[in-house]
Amino acid sequence: MVNPYQALLEPGRIGSMVLRNRIVMAPMGSNFAEADGSCGERIQAYYEERAKGGAGLLIMGVCSVAFPHGTAEPFQVGVSRDDFIPGLAGIAERVHKHGAKIAMQLQHAGKTATRDLAAGREMWVPSLPPATKTSMMQALTQEELANFVGGLGNQKPRIRVMDKADIAQMVEYFAAAAARAKQAGFDGVELHAAHTYILAGFLSPYYNRREDEYGGPLENRARLLIEVLQAVKARTGGDFPVWLRLDGEELRTQGGITLEDAVATARMAVDAGADAVSMSAYATITTGTAFTEAPLPQAENAFVEYAKTVRKAVKVPVIAVGRIEPEYAARQIAAGDFDFVAMARKMLADPEIPIKLAQNRPQDIRPCIYCYACVSQIFINERVKCAVNALTGHEYEAAVTAAPVQRHVMVIGGGPGGMEAARVAAQRGHRVTLIERGGRLGGTLFFAGLAYPENGRLLDYLVAQMKHAAIEVRLSTAATPALVAQLRPDVVVVATGARRAMPPISGALQKHVWSGDELRRLMTNDDADEIAKAKLSLAERAMFKAGGMMGVTDSARALQGLSKLWMPLGKKVVVIGGGLVGLELAEFLLARGRQVTVLEESDKAGRELSIVRRWRVIEAVEQHGVLQRKAKVQEITARDVVWLDGDGVVQRTAADSVVLATGAEADDSVMNLLRDCGVPLHAVGDCNGIGYIEQAMHEGNRIGRLV
């Protein structure tokens, strides 16, 4: 049988560097270096894990050529002095041990050097940058604002428009850093000429308003990049691959870089000796949605057209990036549209993607759910994390290892926490019995996958992992002391999730008012008949069963069923509670033609969402629906919801249906029920405190490693 990913698995070449396959770990800021810019065990283990996973090339992101000057992260990699070389050499050695190649992305942050801003240092720019208005800060909590990158402008920026001596110094910074990369054993360097960093700042007609030979026409704006490229080639020799990362376009930027500019710049760079071109994009960050257009796109294949266009114009390899799925990448590489695919967030979620593709096991790839938990950490000066992979950034201190003694592990609850605990325990060699009260696996993750389809990919992955030979799944089974006595497990893991109490609101018990639990139970087939009889008419019950939702087992078919637009909610919906659940449900309903109003009692909505995801969801709700903050609900009538605004004025919002998305609390009832069973008990996920998917996955992984 031909592997459908074969084109991804063929060897490739960039300059003199031969790669074992076409899969590249894209460069990312991680905040995994030490505070002094050196590369310690944390970042070395992080890259080694991805080399072990089978990638052909790892590109180490945003390595600072002038550290600490020109940095944007508090734990950024430095390559500005020789004393950084030993730590960098450690990374190269550990990567090479597993057959991968490693390159260093050289960067100076220019106008976005927020660490310079925070420290009161001068920020180097081609010319005075235009002022940009943004609404993004309004969504942040006070704690986030206090820790935001660059101190939120509490420091008055010191701007230095670069003169000729500064430009010469910048060229030297890059050339010297490239020489150190080669000395440390790296296989090549990428010049970061995108995302408004210093080289991109000169390339952009929006940010570069100079009137000397470094400004004006593109040939002048590209002069610094070409001088850097030539200096790097001269310093490192002809056999050391050097390439660049370019913006295919500056979106939402009037007068910014265009694709025509990008093609012309790529041609100039190749003529000057560039061995490859990596195509990205950037959007002027006026809103959260802009950030998720570029550089971290929500849309699939967001930057592919840039790569395809440049590939037609140059005779060197082109690297494509931008939420590209492996199936699509394989087809495009086979067609000659680009030569390599770079994966960023995907590699945080699962370092073993290349190995699993080579073995044609796509169902075993842990998916990125595009929740932006990773990059949101950068905004508040914290180290990167992954919501679905607990070991990202912790490879140096934790690992899944074989259990010294096989045990029988009973897991109660088939949500993400329970399934992750079962998966890891079985991987370690334990025998697992998974008990689920409802008729399908997933718990609230199934419901979350309906509201946000990316969550559904995680559900499908976890359900597939439950087919492990060492895992027995028992659906529609209640956990009782008698069952524990019958199964005689060595240890019990309780992952029963949260409960949502009905808030003390007058009118909350009416038929058109739904609690989050009622919707979840209906849609996940957890005693769904009971809910349906209480809340639905005969016609609605018939429609529900005809839609096939009762028998749906995976997220794809669930979404196909919901595409028929059935859901037990009327045209005008009021969602009470603007947290994670309320906002994602509102986004889902708005996309399906409902008129939605979200009433949030606090002044900050979506606190539980990662910053970048929160920006996007709030903007979607505010653009297409209504989000009312400081709204205190007083009463639900048959036709509307009565609430007080921030000034204490009574307001009324018409409602055909009302959803209560508040009152989540840990459900410890099963823990209490089994406390005297004489078996060690462990709680994970929302039954241990509300933490949603990330907490469930991380705690499930931890317990799976410990039992």
N, C-alpha and C positions, 0 to 999 in steps of 0.2 A: 504493500500500500504506500502510495506517495504521500509524504508529509506535506500538508497544505502550507506549512510555514517554511518550506525548503529554501525559498529565495532569501529569507532572513538568515538562514543558517550557512549560506555560502561564504567562503573567505572574501575579504575585501582589502583594499589598499588605500592608504592616504600617504602620498609621497613615498618614502622608503619604508613606511610602517605597514606591515602585513597583519591583518586582524582576522581572528578565527571565525567571526561572523559579522553580520551587519547591524547588530544591536548595540547601541551606545547608551550608557548612563549619562543623561544630560547634566550639564553643570548646574548646581544649585547652591545657594547659600544655605548653610546648615547650622551655623553657630556651634560647631562641634570642636573647633580649635580651643586652645587654652587662652586665658585672658591676655597673655603676652604675645599671641599670634603663633605660637609654636604648635606642632602637631603631636599630641600625646596619644595615649592608648585609646581614648574614646574614638577619635576620628580615624585612627589607623585600623581599628577593628571594624568600624563602619564600612570603610572602603574594601577591606579584605572580604567581608561578608558578600558584597556585591560582585567581587571578582570570583569568589567560590560559586556564585549563582550562575556563572556562565557568560556574562556580557563580554563582547569583544573588546570594547573600549570604555573606560571610565574617564569622564572629564571632571576634574576637581574644580568646583565652582568658586568664583569671585576671590581669587588669590591676590592679595593686595601688593602692588608693586612698590608702594611708598609707605607701607605700614609704619606707624599708626595713621599717618596722613592719608586722606582719600578713602577712608573706610566707612562702611555703612552699618556694620554689625559689631557688637561688643566682643564676639568670639570669632573673628574673621581670621583666615589663614594669612600669615605674613610671609613674604618672599623678598623682602627688601634688604636683608642682611645675611651674611654667611652663616650666622649661628642658627638660622632657621633650617639649614640644609639637613642636619641629622634626622630631625623629625620627618621631614619630607622624604628622605631616603628610606626611612622605615616603611612609609606607605608604599613607595614604589616596589620595594623588596617583597612586601606581603602580597601585593597585587600580582606581581610577576610569578610568584610561587604557584598561583592557580591558573596560569596561562593567559591572563588578560593583559592588555596594555593600559597605560594610564597617561593622561595628558593634564596639563595645568591651564586653567583659564586665567589669563592675566587681566587685572582690572584696576582701574582707578575710578572711584565713584563720581568725581566731578561735583556737579551741583547737588547730587543726592548723597554726599558724604556726611551723613547725619552724625557720625561720631566726631567729625571735625566741628560741626555745629554745637554739639553738646559740650565739647571741650574748649570752645572758644577759639579754635584754630581757623585760619583762613580757608575758605572753600574755593578751589580753583575752577574757573569757568572760562569758556571762550569769549563770552560777553555777558553783560548783565542779563540774567534770565527774566523773561516776562512773568508777571505775577499771575498765579493761578488760583481761582476760587474753587473751593470744594465743600461739599456737604457731608463728607465722610465722618468728620469728628463728632457730629451730633449723636451718632449711634453708640459711642464708646462710653463705658462706665468711668467713674472717677478713678478707680484703680488702674484701669487701662490707660487713661489719659496721663496719669502720673508716671507710667512706665513707657510711654510711647517713644518711638525712635526719635532721636534728636531733641528730646525734651519739649516737643510741640512748639518750638519757636520761642520758648521762654528766654533762650539766649538770643540776642540780636545777631543775625548772621553777619559774618565778616567775609565779604566777597572779594576775591582777587581775580581780576581779569588778567589772563596770562599774557605776559610780554614775550619777546623772542627768547630771552634767557630761560624763562619758565618752560617754554615749548621745548627747548633743547634739553632741559632737565627731565621733562616728561619722557622724551624719547630715550634718554639714558635709563630712567627708571625701568621701562619696559625691556630694554635690551639686557640690562644687568639681571633682571628677574628671570628672563628666559635662559640666560647662561646658568643661573643657579638651578633652574628646573632640570636642565640637561645634566649638570653636575650631580644632582640628587638621584639621577637614574630615570627621570621621566622620559616618556617616548615621544613627546611633542608638546606644543603649546597652542592654545586658542587665544586670540586677541579679542577681548570683549569690546566690540564696536557697536553695541546695541543698548537699548533700555535707558537712554539718556545719560549713561556714564560718559567719561570724558571724551573718548574717541567718537562716540555717537553724538555728543554735544557739538563737536566740530562739524560732523557730517550734516547735522540738521539745520536747514535754513530758518527754522523757527527759533532755535536756541543760539545759532551762530549769526551775529549781526556785525561781524568784524568787517573792516574796510581795507585790510592789508592782504598779503598773499595767502592768508589762511582763511579768508572769508569771501563771500560773493558767489561766483560760479562753483559748481560741484568740484571741478578740478582743484580749486583752491581749498574748499572745505574738506576734501579728502586728503589734502597734503600731509596733515599730521599722521593720519593712519598709514599712508604709504611710507613716510619717513620711519615710523615705528616698525613697520613690517620689514623694510630694508635693513634697518639696524639690527633687528632680531635675527634675520637670516645671516647677516654678516658676523654676528657675535657667536652664533651657534653652529655655523657650517652648513653646507648644502645637503647633508644627509639627515637633518633634524626637521621633521615635519612641523610646519607652521600654517595655521589657518585662522579664519576670523569668523566671528558671529555678527550678523547684520540684521537690522530691522528691515523686513520687507515693506513696512509702511509704519508711519506714526499716525495711528488712528486718533480720531477726535482732536486733531491738531491741525488747525488751519495754517497752511504754509509749511507743513512738516515734511518729513522724508516720504517720498512716493516710491512705488514699485519701480518706476523708470529710473529713479535715483539709485535704488538698490542694485539693479542690473548693471548700471554703468559703474558703480563703485566696485561691484564684484569683478567686473572685467579688468578694471585698473589694478585691483589687488592681485588677481591672477597674473597679469602682466608683470607685476612687481615680485612675483615669486610665491604667492599663496598656494598651498597644496590642496586646499579644500575650502568650501564655504558652508557655514551653518546658518540656516534661515530662521529667524524669530520675528517678533513684532512688538510694538509698544503702543500704549494708548495714554494720552495725557489723563492723569488720574483726577478727574473732577468728581467722579462718583464711584461707588463700589462696583457697579456693573462694568465700568470702564476697565477696572483692574482685571475683571474676569473675561474681558474681551482680549486683552493682551497686557502683560506678558503671560498670565496664567489663564488660559482660555477655558470657558465652560463648554463651548461648542466643540464637537469632534472635528478633527482634521482642519483646525482653524487656520494653520499657516501653510498648508500643503501647496496651495496655488503659488505662493511665493517661491517655494522650493522648486516646483516644476518649471516656473518661468526662468529662474536663474539657471537651472540645469540646462536649459536649451541654449543659454548664452555663454556658458563656460565649458572648458574641457577638463575640469577637475571634478572630483566627487562633491556631491551636495548632501548635506545632512538635513533631514526634515524633523521637525518637532511640532508639538501642539495638539496633545490629546489624540494621538493616532493609535488605533487598535492594531494588534499584530496581524490579523487577517488582511486588513486593508493595506498595511505596510508591505506585506509580502507581495500582494498584487501589484502595488505601485513600483516596488523595486524591480520585480520581474519585467514590468513594462518599460523600465528605464526612466521613470519620472523623477526619481532621486535614488541615491546610492546607499544611504544609511538612515535608520530611524533612531531618534534619540528619545528616551523615556525618562521622565523626571519623577513625578509623583508615583507613577506605577512602580518604580524601583524602590521607593520608600515602603510601599505596601507589600511588595514581594520581591526580594532580591533574586529569587530563583526563576524568574520568568524565562530566561533563555534556556535553562535546562528543561523546564517543563514543556516549552515549545518543541525542543529537540526530541523529546519523548512523546510528543503529540498528546499532552495531557492538559489542554487548556482549562478544563473544568477544575483543575487543582491550583490554578493561579488565584491567589488572594487579590481581589480587585481593589483598586483605588475607588473610593466613593465620592471623590471630589467635594469633600466637606471643608477643605481649605484649613483644616486644623494645623497642617504643617507650616504653611507660609504665614499664617496668623501669628505664630510664635515670634517670627522675625520682627513684626511690628511692635511687639512689646519687649524686645531685647531678651527673649528666652530661646533656649535651644529647641531645634525642630523636633517635632514628634509626629507620629502617625496614628490616627484614630483606630485603624484596623490592625496595625502591626505593633504590638507592645514592645518588641525588641529593637525597633528603630532608634538608634542613638544609645542603646543599652547593650549592644553586642559585646562590649568589653566586660560586662558584669553579669550577664544572664545568657543562658542558652537552653535549648531543649535537648536533654541528654537521656540516654536509656536508663530506665529505673533499675536499681539494684535488685529489687524483689518485685515480682508481679503481684498486683493487688486487684481486688474487685472494687471498682469505683461506681457508685450509684449517683447519677446526676439527675436532679429534679428540676425540670423546666427546660423547654426546647427553644428558648430565645437565644440571642447571640452569646450571652455569657455562658449559658449551659452548653451550647454546641461547641464553643471554643474550648471550654474546659474538657469536654469529652474528646475533642479532636486531639488536643495536646496529650492528654492522659493515654489515649490509645497509641499515639505516635511513640510514646515512651515505653510501650509494652504492656500497659495495664489492660484488663478486661473491663469494659464499660457497659452499664445498663442505663439508658437515658429514658426518663419517665416524663411524659408530657400530658397534661390534663386535657388539652384541646385535641381537635382532630387533625391538626397539621403542625408542622414545625415552623418556627419563626417568631412566635409570640408577637410582641409589639414591633419587631423588625419587619414582619409581613405588612403590617399597617403602615409603617414608616416607608416601606418600599412603594406603596401605592401613592403616598404623598410626594415622595422624592425618588424617582426611578433608580437613581444611582445606588440607593440603599438596597434595592432589589437584587443587584448584582452580588452584594455581600450575602444576602439570603441564599441565593442559588449556590454560591460557593460553599457555604456552611452546610447546607442540606446535602450537597454532593459528598462532603467529607464524612457525613454520618453513614455512608455506605462502607466504611472501613470494616474489615472482617472482625475486628475486636469490639465493635460497637453494636449493641442490640437496642433498637428504638421501640418503645412501647407508647403508642398514641392512645388518647382517650382513657388515660389511666391516672387515677388520683393517688397522690402520695399519702400513705397512712403508716402508722406504726406497724400494723399487721403486714403490710407489704415489705417493709424493711426487715421484719423478722423472717419473712419468707425468703427474700433474696439473699440475706446474710452478707451484705457488703462489708468491706473493710473500712470504707470511708464514704460519707455522703456529702455531695456538693449541692447546695440549695441555690437555685437561680430562678426564682419564681417571679421576679420583676416587681413592679410597683402596683399600688392600688390608687384610685383617684376618688376621693370622697366627694359626695355631692355638696357643693357649697351652700351655705345658708342664705339662698336667694329666694325670695317669694316667687312662686310660679315655676320653680325649677323641675317639678315633677310632671309637667304637662307632656303630652305625647310628642309634640314637635320640638322638645328640648332633649338633646342628646348629650350624655356625658362621654368623655373620651373613652372610658372603659366599654360603654355600650357599643359605640362605633367599632372599637377594636374587636370586641367579642363577636359582633355580627360579621365583620369582614374576615376574621381569622377562624371562624367556625368553632368558637369556644362557647359551647352551649348556645349556639346561634338561634336555634328554634325558640328557646325561651325568650330571647330578646326580640326576635321577629314577631312573636305572638303579642308581646306587650307593646311594641312600638309601630308595627306596620299593619296596614289594611290587608285584606285578603288579596286584592289586586297587586299590591306592592310585594307581598310574600311570593306570589306566583311569578312576578317579574324577577325577583331576586333568585329564585330557584332556576328559572329559565335561563338566567345569565350564567349559570354554572359556577357561581362563586364558591358554593359549598365544596366542590370537588377540586378546586384549583390547588396545585401543589407548588408551582413555581411563579416567580414574579413576572416573567414574560407573558404567560397566559393570563395572569391576573390583570395586567395592564390592558391586554387585548379585550378582556371582558369589560373593564371599566371604560374602554374607548366607546362603548355604546352609550356612555353618558348616564348610566344608571348609578344612582346613589340615593339613599333615603333622605335627601335634603332638597328643599324647595329652591326657588329662584333667588330669593333674598335671604342671605345667611348672615347671622351675627355670630362671630366667634368671640367668646369671653375668655380672655387670656392671650397675651401677646408674647408668650415664651416660644421656645423651640417648636413645640407641638402646634400651638395656635398659628404661628406664622407659616410653617410649612403646609399645614392644612389649608390656610387661606390661599397660599400660592397655588396649590393644587386645584382648589375650587375655582379660582379666578381663571385658570387656564382652561377650565371646562364650562365657562360661560355663566358662572354664578356672580351675583352682585354681593360682594363681601365687605363687611365692616368688622374690624378687629378692635375690641375694647380692652386696653391694657391699663391696669390700675397704677403702675409705677410710671416714672418719667422716662424709662429706658426699656425698649422692647428687645426681645431676642437675646437676653443676656447669656443663655445657655449655648447659643450658636457661636462657633468660632468667628472672629472678627470679620474676615473677608466674606464668609458665607452670610453672615448677618447683614453686611452692607447690601449684598445682592438681593436677599429676600425682602428686606425692608423697602428697598427701592421698588421691587416688583409689586409689593402690596400697595405702596403709596401711589404708584403710577396708575394702577388698574382698579384699586379698591380704596378703602378708607382705613387708616390706622389712627385711632384716637388714644392718646396717652393721658395719664392722670384721669382716667374714666372709672368712676366707682358705680358699679351696677346696683340699682335699687330694687328692680322688679322686672319680671318677665310676664308679659300679658299674652293673650292669644294672638295678638297682631304685631306687637313691638317689644322693644327692650327699653326700659327707663333707666337713665343713668345720670350722674352728676359730673359735669366737666371740672376742670382744674379751678375754676372760679366759683364752684358750688352751684352753678346754674343747671336746672333740670333740662335734660335733653331726651328725645325719643327717636329711636331708629327702628324703622319698619323691619319685620322679620317673619319670613315663612318658616324658617328653621333656626334653631339656636344650638350652638355647640359649646359645651363647657370644657375648656382646655386649661383648667386650673386644678389645684388641690392634689397634685401627685405626691405620694409619700411612700416610703419603703414599706413593703408588705412582708412582715416577719412572722406571719401566721404559721407557715409551714415549719420554720425554724423552731418556733415554740411548741408545735405539735410533736416534733420529733426529738425534742431536747432530752428526753429520758430514755431514748432507745439504746443507749450504751454504745453508740457508734460515733466516732469523731465527725463533727459537722463543720462545714465551711460555707459561708455565704458569699455570693458574687453578684455583681450587677445591681439593678435598682432595688432589689430586696435588701440591699446592704447600704442604701443611701442613693438618692437620685443622681445618676451620672450619665444616663443615656447610652448610646452605642459605644462610645469610646471607653467609658468606665467598664461596661460589660465585657468588651473584648479584652481589655487590659487585665481585669481581675480574673476572667476566665483563663487567660493564658498563664497568669501567675499561679493560680491554684493548680492548673494542669501540670505545671512544672514542679510543684511542691508535693503533691499527694503521692 
